[in-house]
Amino acid sequence: MTLDPDVEQLLRREIRRTDRSMKAVVNDALRLGLGARGKPPRSPRYRVEPHAFGLKPGLDRDRLNQLVDEMEAEETAGRHGR
């Protein structure tokens, strides 16, 4: 098989980027190209990763917006000398 120069350049770039063998990159590209013809590309599965916020006891996560509103109101009142 002979590759066009632009395709060869793309292939070599992908090999360097992924640090995979030429065989693996070519096989994946062919699978993707041949299998996806006429089909919309499939998006990767979305994954949610939970995060522990470490809030202090007594803080209600569901009322944080209210807390911010109250703090902004206090700041505004302080600027106006109230």
Backbone as CSV, one residue per row, in Angstrom:
resi,resn,N_x,N_y,N_z,CA_x,CA_y,CA_z,C_x,C_y,C_z
1,MET,0.850,-1.161,0.000,0.000,0.000,0.000,0.906,1.238,0.000
2,THR,0.568,2.181,-0.830,1.302,3.438,-0.901,0.395,4.558,-0.410
3,LEU,0.915,5.353,0.516,0.140,6.450,1.091,0.490,7.765,0.409
4,ASP,-0.492,8.616,0.274,-0.229,9.967,-0.199,0.600,10.687,0.860
5,PRO,1.440,11.644,0.437,2.320,12.318,1.398,1.582,12.972,2.569
6,ASP,0.424,13.571,2.308,-0.305,14.218,3.401,-0.844,13.193,4.392
7,VAL,-1.272,12.035,3.899,-1.781,10.972,4.770,-0.637,10.391,5.596
8,GLU,0.514,10.226,4.966,1.681,9.706,5.682,2.083,10.649,6.812
9,GLN,2.033,11.944,6.534,2.375,12.931,7.555,1.385,12.870,8.723
10,LEU,0.091,12.758,8.413,-0.915,12.639,9.468,-0.705,11.369,10.287
11,LEU,-0.375,10.278,9.601,-0.144,9.002,10.276,1.047,9.105,11.218
12,ARG,2.138,9.659,10.737,3.338,9.784,11.583,3.075,10.710,12.785
13,ARG,2.325,11.763,12.565,1.982,12.681,13.660,1.156,11.957,14.723
14,GLU,0.198,11.130,14.272,-0.655,10.397,15.225,0.152,9.337,15.973
15,ILE,1.095,8.707,15.306,1.959,7.715,15.966,2.765,8.389,17.075
16,ARG,3.335,9.558,16.772,4.111,10.286,17.799,3.213,10.760,18.934
17,ARG,2.028,11.278,18.577,1.125,11.831,19.591,0.647,10.764,20.562
18,THR,0.305,9.588,20.044,-0.269,8.540,20.885,0.753,7.533,21.397
19,ASP,1.969,7.586,20.837,3.023,6.630,21.204,2.550,5.186,21.003
20,ARG,1.860,4.965,19.871,1.368,3.631,19.532,2.030,3.183,18.244
21,SER,1.926,1.903,17.946,2.536,1.367,16.734,1.766,1.816,15.495
22,MET,2.463,1.774,14.350,1.834,2.134,13.086,0.654,1.208,12.822
23,LYS,0.829,-0.076,13.103,-0.237,-1.055,12.869,-1.497,-0.673,13.655
24,ALA,-1.334,-0.330,14.931,-2.482,0.003,15.775,-3.186,1.266,15.282
25,VAL,-2.407,2.275,14.916,-2.994,3.533,14.455,-3.731,3.329,13.134
26,VAL,-3.110,2.586,12.198,-3.740,2.349,10.895,-5.017,1.524,11.064
27,ASN,-4.962,0.469,11.862,-6.146,-0.362,12.067,-7.293,0.425,12.691
28,ASP,-6.989,1.258,13.688,-8.042,2.069,14.311,-8.627,3.070,13.321
29,ALA,-7.768,3.688,12.525,-8.241,4.669,11.544,-9.124,3.995,10.492
30,LEU,-8.727,2.818,10.046,-9.536,2.103,9.060,-10.865,1.651,9.658
31,ARG,-10.830,1.137,10.885,-12.086,0.738,11.539,-13.026,1.921,11.659
32,LEU,-12.476,3.041,12.101,-13.290,4.241,12.280,-13.835,4.718,10.935
33,GLY,-12.984,4.807,9.953,-13.400,5.301,8.648,-14.372,4.386,7.938
34,LEU,-14.116,3.102,7.979,-14.978,2.155,7.270,-16.269,1.887,8.026
35,GLY,-16.205,1.871,9.325,-17.391,1.575,10.124,-18.310,2.769,10.294
36,ALA,-17.761,3.962,10.196,-18.551,5.156,10.457,-19.140,5.760,9.189
37,ARG,-18.815,5.212,8.055,-19.301,5.792,6.803,-20.822,5.820,6.812
38,GLY,-21.381,6.989,6.654,-22.828,7.137,6.632,-23.458,7.254,8.008
39,LYS,-22.667,7.118,9.045,-23.191,7.231,10.413,-22.569,8.455,11.067
40,PRO,-23.309,9.125,11.931,-22.691,10.240,12.663,-21.658,9.692,13.643
41,PRO,-20.576,10.423,13.882,-19.570,9.937,14.833,-20.166,9.803,16.227
42,ARG,-19.779,8.770,16.905,-20.288,8.512,18.249,-19.472,9.308,19.261
43,SER,-20.151,10.044,20.100,-19.485,10.829,21.130,-18.996,9.906,22.229
44,PRO,-17.877,10.266,22.854,-17.422,9.446,23.983,-18.435,9.504,25.113
45,ARG,-18.502,8.446,25.868,-19.443,8.361,26.976,-19.090,9.422,28.018
46,TYR,-20.098,10.182,28.444,-19.887,11.228,29.441,-19.801,10.597,30.818
47,ARG,-18.824,11.012,31.577,-18.625,10.451,32.901,-18.546,11.579,33.921
48,VAL,-19.308,11.448,34.985,-19.299,12.428,36.063,-18.395,11.905,37.170
49,GLU,-17.474,12.762,37.590,-16.594,12.368,38.680,-16.958,13.200,39.910
50,PRO,-17.411,12.534,40.973,-17.819,13.262,42.176,-16.624,13.928,42.857
51,HIS,-16.912,14.977,43.568,-15.878,15.720,44.291,-16.363,15.997,45.708
52,ALA,-15.528,15.699,46.667,-15.866,15.997,48.062,-15.514,17.454,48.328
53,PHE,-16.509,18.279,48.652,-16.270,19.692,48.841,-15.714,20.020,50.219
54,GLY,-15.894,19.131,51.162,-15.356,19.343,52.497,-15.964,20.548,53.206
55,LEU,-17.272,20.729,53.074,-17.937,21.843,53.732,-17.971,21.616,55.235
56,LYS,-17.910,22.722,55.950,-17.954,22.643,57.412,-19.348,22.218,57.857
57,PRO,-19.440,21.532,58.998,-20.755,21.136,59.508,-21.636,22.363,59.721
58,GLY,-22.897,22.234,59.390,-23.845,23.322,59.570,-24.095,24.116,58.296
59,LEU,-23.222,23.971,57.280,-23.443,24.646,55.999,-24.320,23.758,55.128
60,ASP,-25.382,24.327,54.644,-26.320,23.595,53.803,-25.967,23.861,52.337
61,ARG,-25.495,22.831,51.639,-25.100,22.991,50.223,-26.231,23.540,49.378
62,ASP,-27.444,23.198,49.726,-28.592,23.616,48.931,-28.942,25.096,49.125
63,ARG,-28.325,25.738,50.113,-28.657,27.148,50.381,-27.449,28.060,50.204
64,LEU,-26.432,27.622,49.476,-25.237,28.442,49.286,-25.545,29.715,48.511
65,ASN,-26.449,29.656,47.535,-26.808,30.863,46.783,-27.430,31.910,47.701
66,GLN,-28.245,31.460,48.642,-28.858,32.384,49.595,-27.773,33.038,50.449
67,LEU,-26.785,32.256,50.855,-25.681,32.784,51.658,-24.921,33.857,50.876
68,VAL,-24.650,33.605,49.602,-23.953,34.582,48.763,-24.783,35.855,48.636
69,ASP,-26.084,35.711,48.424,-26.964,36.882,48.320,-26.913,37.717,49.601
70,GLU,-26.954,37.044,50.751,-26.920,37.753,52.025,-25.584,38.480,52.208
71,MET,-24.499,37.835,51.821,-23.184,38.465,51.957,-23.067,39.682,51.036
72,GLU,-23.587,39.586,49.819,-23.553,40.714,48.892,-24.404,41.866,49.411
73,ALA,-25.551,41.552,50.018,-26.419,42.589,50.574,-25.715,43.308,51.721
74,GLU,-25.008,42.566,52.564,-24.262,43.172,53.670,-23.143,44.065,53.140
75,GLU,-22.460,43.618,52.112,-21.370,44.399,51.528,-21.912,45.697,50.919
76,THR,-23.022,45.594,50.203,-23.631,46.767,49.590,-24.088,47.749,50.665
77,ALA,-24.695,47.247,51.720,-25.169,48.110,52.806,-23.983,48.791,53.484
78,GLY,-22.866,48.083,53.627,-21.665,48.642,54.244,-21.084,49.763,53.401
79,ARG,-21.124,49.639,52.091,-20.604,50.682,51.208,-21.459,51.944,51.248
80,HIS,-22.738,51.776,51.525,-23.649,52.913,51.559,-23.842,53.460,52.975
81,GLY,-23.028,52.968,53.897,-23.052,53.489,55.258,-24.285,53.145,56.053
82,ARG,-24.849,52.013,55.822,-26.053,51.613,56.555,-25.725,50.654,57.647
